[in-house]
């Protein structure tokens, strides 16, 4: 693919409140300009994109004809309802797939032991298009009982929900499920849990992304030029950011290696999101450790909807601190949100007694080998000097007395210019540029030095 007009690309995040645009020089793999505009200033999100382009054209004349690569969380992002059979297996697997695909999980339905129609109607029976954008349907291992998935599909089909459905269950039930869902848009992906103890999210994740672009971005009325917007948007913003984190952690090849285990803490106004890409611990499969029904994956995203800087704290979204006391209070909210969200993401490692004797029981994602913690969110980007260390510094501990699997020796940096978003957008078409841009995060010394992108 060509490098774009004049060697620059415009990477855009069409957010729910603001649209942010980075102008990336492809020759140097650097950010040469940044602009921000209200997403719904005129009612058409493409107007915000063009306003950012116009501003950056004043910085670099090459901007006017530059290719645009975009991601979006506008209009509420991607709201996913997960329907599975067993709460601890397929429903949990579906929840993880939805989160790693950039979705906001608005409901999880487990049909085991219940009438499927009754269980599904609790989430879908009275929904509107604004409440659920997509249903992710899971259930059964490959070669197992087909009935659960087919029954769940019937329940979805009769619930009144007419949006897209991604099916990621027992592949032997494909034909029956396709017949049941024939009257509404659906995609048959590979099974997210092909067998117990295995989570294979890639096919379902790609299907969710495709349905997001076709039915959400093009169909939500975000722009009068919906088809044009759909061509620009590569995926949900969280999905694109996770792709950027994966590239930073893993690199491209032996000549272009990654930096190792990485965690990102995004403290937002409504939620606190944690992303991690880690090397899976081979010991989890040893006999000395408790086994997990749904296996961990290297790349994970969790969203804590009760840990926002504004909504959860009872503050208006427009609130901006102005005094030292207000900044200190904001930092305390952020510190609490970050600490709670990361602990929920990381889980614990502890010795428990079982019929087999003493075993190590683990939950969550083991972050102990994380080498870099990247902070994100307005409280970190616009706070007082040293805010990142005060908010995130307590997350790095060599020996947590309660067994939380927190980073032990990580450095802390701030993604000041939304670089991870640009890395994720460039990763598919221009991986070398994305890699070099990612390394600007990985080589930043610490928060004691100038911030990333400053």
SVG drawing of the C-alpha trace seen along z (x, -y; Angstrom):
<svg xmlns="http://www.w3.org/2000/svg" viewBox="-40 -27 57 63">
<polyline fill="none" stroke="black" stroke-width="0.4" points="0.0,0.0 1.2,-3.5 2.5,-5.6 -0.1,-8.3 0.1,-11.7 3.5,-13.3 4.4,-10.6 2.0,-11.3 -1.1,-9.5 -3.9,-11.0 -4.7,-8.6 -8.1,-9.5 -10.0,-8.4 -13.7,-9.4 -14.5,-9.3 -17.8,-9.6 -17.0,-13.2 -13.9,-14.4 -12.3,-13.4 -8.5,-13.2 -6.2,-13.2 -2.5,-12.5 -0.5,-13.3 2.2,-10.6 5.2,-11.1 5.8,-7.7 9.5,-8.3 10.4,-9.1 7.6,-7.2 6.9,-10.2 3.9,-12.3 4.3,-15.7 1.0,-17.2 -2.1,-16.6 -5.6,-18.1 -8.8,-17.7 -12.4,-18.7 -15.8,-17.9 -17.2,-14.8 -20.8,-16.0 -20.2,-19.7 -22.3,-19.7 -24.1,-16.4 -22.0,-14.7 -18.8,-13.1 -17.1,-13.4 -17.2,-17.2 -15.0,-16.7 -12.6,-14.6 -12.4,-17.3 -12.0,-20.1 -9.0,-18.2 -7.5,-17.8 -7.9,-21.5 -6.2,-22.4 -3.3,-20.1 -3.0,-21.4 -1.8,-24.6 1.0,-22.7 2.0,-20.5 0.8,-21.2 0.8,-17.5 -2.2,-16.9 -4.8,-18.1 -4.5,-15.0 -3.4,-12.5 -5.0,-9.1 -7.2,-8.8 -7.2,-5.7 -9.8,-5.8 -11.2,-4.0 -14.4,-4.9 -16.2,-4.7 -18.8,-7.3 -22.5,-6.7 -21.7,-4.6 -19.2,-2.3 -20.1,1.3 -22.6,2.7 -22.5,6.5 -24.9,8.9 -23.3,12.4 -25.5,15.5 -23.9,18.7 -24.8,22.0 -22.6,22.4 -21.7,19.2 -18.2,20.5 -17.4,21.7 -19.0,20.4 -20.6,17.3 -17.3,16.3 -15.4,17.1 -17.9,14.9 -17.4,12.0 -13.7,12.2 -14.0,12.3 -16.4,9.3 -14.0,7.2 -10.9,8.1 -12.9,7.1 -13.4,3.6 -17.0,4.1 -18.8,3.0 -20.5,6.0 -24.0,4.9 -25.3,8.3 -24.3,11.9 -26.9,14.6 -26.3,18.2 -29.1,20.6 -28.0,23.7 -30.8,25.0 -33.2,22.3 -35.7,21.9 -33.6,20.2 -36.4,17.9 -36.9,16.7 -33.1,16.2 -32.5,14.3 -35.6,12.1 -34.2,10.7 -31.5,9.0 -33.0,8.7 -36.7,8.8 -37.1,5.1 -34.0,3.7 -33.8,0.8 -31.1,0.4 -29.4,-2.0 -29.0,0.6 -27.6,3.6 -25.8,3.4 -24.7,7.0 -25.3,10.5 -22.4,12.8 -23.8,16.4 -21.6,19.1 -22.1,22.6 -20.8,26.2 -17.5,27.6 -16.9,28.9 -18.4,32.3 -20.5,32.0 -24.2,31.5 -25.7,29.2 -29.0,28.6 -27.9,25.9 -26.6,23.6 -29.6,24.2 -32.0,23.5 -30.2,20.3 -30.3,19.2 -34.1,19.7 -34.4,17.7 -32.4,14.8 -34.5,15.1 -37.8,14.8 -36.6,12.1 -37.4,9.2 -33.8,8.3 -33.2,7.8 -29.6,6.7 -26.5,8.7 -25.5,12.0 -22.0,13.5 -22.1,17.2 -19.0,18.6 -20.2,22.0 -20.2,25.7 -19.4,25.8 -21.4,29.0 -24.6,26.9 -23.8,24.3 -26.4,25.4 -29.2,25.6 -28.2,22.2 -28.0,20.6 -31.5,21.8 -32.9,20.4 -31.2,17.0 -32.0,16.8 -34.2,13.7 -31.6,11.5 -28.0,10.6 -25.5,13.2 -22.0,14.5 -20.8,18.0 -17.4,17.8 -15.1,20.6 -15.9,21.9 -14.5,19.6 -14.2,22.7 -13.4,25.6 -12.7,27.8 -12.6,27.3 -9.6,25.4 -9.0,23.7 -10.0,20.2 -9.7,19.4 -11.0,15.8 -9.4,14.8 -12.2,15.8 -15.0,14.4 -13.0,11.2 -12.7,10.6 -16.4,11.3 -17.4,8.9 -15.2,6.2 -16.7,6.7 -20.2,6.5 -19.3,3.3 -18.2,1.6 -21.2,2.7 -24.1,2.4 -22.9,-0.1 -20.6,-2.6 -22.6,-2.7 -26.0,-2.2 -26.1,-4.4 -26.6,-7.7 -23.3,-9.1 -22.8,-10.7 -24.9,-11.6 -22.0,-9.9 -22.3,-6.6 -20.6,-4.5 -17.7,-6.9 -17.3,-6.8 -17.4,-2.9 -14.6,-2.9 -12.4,-5.0 -13.0,-3.2 -10.9,-0.1 -12.5,1.0 -13.7,0.1 -11.2,-2.1 -10.4,0.4 -9.8,3.1 -7.4,0.9 -5.6,-0.1 -5.2,3.5 -3.6,4.3 -1.1,1.5 -0.3,3.0 0.2,6.4 2.7,5.0 4.6,3.1 4.8,6.3 5.5,8.9 7.2,6.8 7.2,8.0 10.0,10.6 13.4,11.5 15.0,8.4 12.3,6.2 11.4,7.7 8.9,6.3 9.6,5.1 8.0,7.9 5.0,7.9 3.0,4.6 0.0,3.2 -2.0,0.1 -4.3,-1.6 -6.8,-4.0 -8.5,-6.1 -11.5,-7.6 -14.5,-9.7 -17.0,-6.8 -14.8,-3.7 -11.3,-2.5 -10.0,-0.1 -7.0,2.2 -5.2,3.8 -2.4,6.4 -0.3,8.5 1.8,11.1 3.7,14.2 1.5,17.1 2.8,19.0 3.4,22.6 3.1,23.6 -0.7,23.1 -1.0,26.4 1.2,28.3 -0.3,30.6 0.8,28.4 -1.6,25.6 -5.3,25.3 -6.7,25.6 -8.9,23.0 -12.0,24.0 -11.5,21.1 -7.9,20.7 -6.1,17.4 -5.1,15.5 -1.9,13.5 -3.9,10.3 -6.7,9.2 -8.9,6.2 -11.1,5.6 -13.5,2.7 -14.7,1.5 -17.9,-0.5 -18.1,-1.5 -14.7,-3.2 -14.9,-6.4 -13.4,-9.8 -16.7,-11.6 -19.9,-9.4 -18.9,-7.0 -17.6,-9.9 -20.8,-11.8 -19.2,-14.6 -20.4,-16.2 -18.6,-15.1 -17.6,-18.7 -15.9,-19.1 -12.2,-20.4 -10.1,-20.9 -8.6,-24.4 -7.0,-24.5 -4.4,-22.4 -7.0,-21.0 -9.2,-20.0 -6.3,-18.4 -5.3,-16.5 -8.9,-15.2 -8.9,-14.2 -5.7,-12.3 -7.1,-10.4 -10.1,-9.3 -7.8,-8.2 -5.5,-6.4 -8.4,-4.5 -9.9,-3.7 -6.5,-2.5 -5.6,-0.4 -9.0,1.3 -9.2,1.9 -5.7,3.4 -6.3,5.7 -9.5,7.0 -7.6,7.5 -4.6,9.2 -6.3,11.4 -4.4,13.3 -2.0,16.1 -2.4,18.0 -1.9,21.5 -5.1,23.3 -5.9,26.8 -7.6,29.2 -8.4,33.0 -5.0,33.3 -3.2,31.3 -1.7,27.8 -2.1,26.2 -1.6,22.7 -4.8,21.1 -4.6,18.3 -7.2,15.9 -6.9,13.1 -3.9,12.1 -0.4,12.5 1.2,9.1 4.3,9.7 6.6,9.8 5.2,6.7 8.1,4.4 6.2,1.3 3.0,-0.3 1.5,-2.9 -0.9,-5.4 -3.7,-7.0 -6.6,-9.3 -7.2,-13.0 -6.3,-12.9 -2.7,-11.7 -2.3,-13.8 -3.4,-17.1 -2.5,-16.8 0.2,-18.4 3.9,-17.4 4.4,-13.9 0.8,-12.9 1.5,-9.6 3.8,-8.4 1.4,-9.5 -1.6,-7.8 0.1,-4.6 3.3,-4.2 1.6,-2.1 0.8,0.5 4.4,1.6 5.3,3.7 7.9,6.5 6.0,8.5 2.3,7.8 1.3,9.2 -2.3,10.1 -1.1,12.1 -2.2,9.7 -0.3,10.4 0.9,6.9 4.0,5.7 7.1,6.1 9.7,4.1 7.8,2.0 8.6,-1.5 5.7,-3.9 5.1,-6.2 2.2,-8.3 0.9,-7.9 0.6,-11.7 -0.3,-11.8 -2.5,-8.7 0.4,-6.9 -1.1,-3.4 -4.1,-4.3 -2.0,-5.3 0.2,-2.2 -2.9,0.0 -4.3,-1.7 -1.0,-1.4 -0.2,2.1 -2.0,3.8 -1.0,1.7 2.3,0.3 3.7,2.6 7.3,1.2 6.1,-2.4 3.8,-1.1 6.7,0.8 9.0,-2.2 6.3,-4.5 5.5,-1.9 9.2,-1.8 8.9,-5.5 6.8,-4.4 9.0,-1.5 12.2,-3.5 10.9,-6.4 12.9,-6.3 10.3,-7.0 7.7,-9.5 10.5,-11.5 11.7,-12.3 9.6,-14.3 6.3,-12.5 5.9,-10.4 5.2,-12.6 6.0,-15.8"/>
</svg>
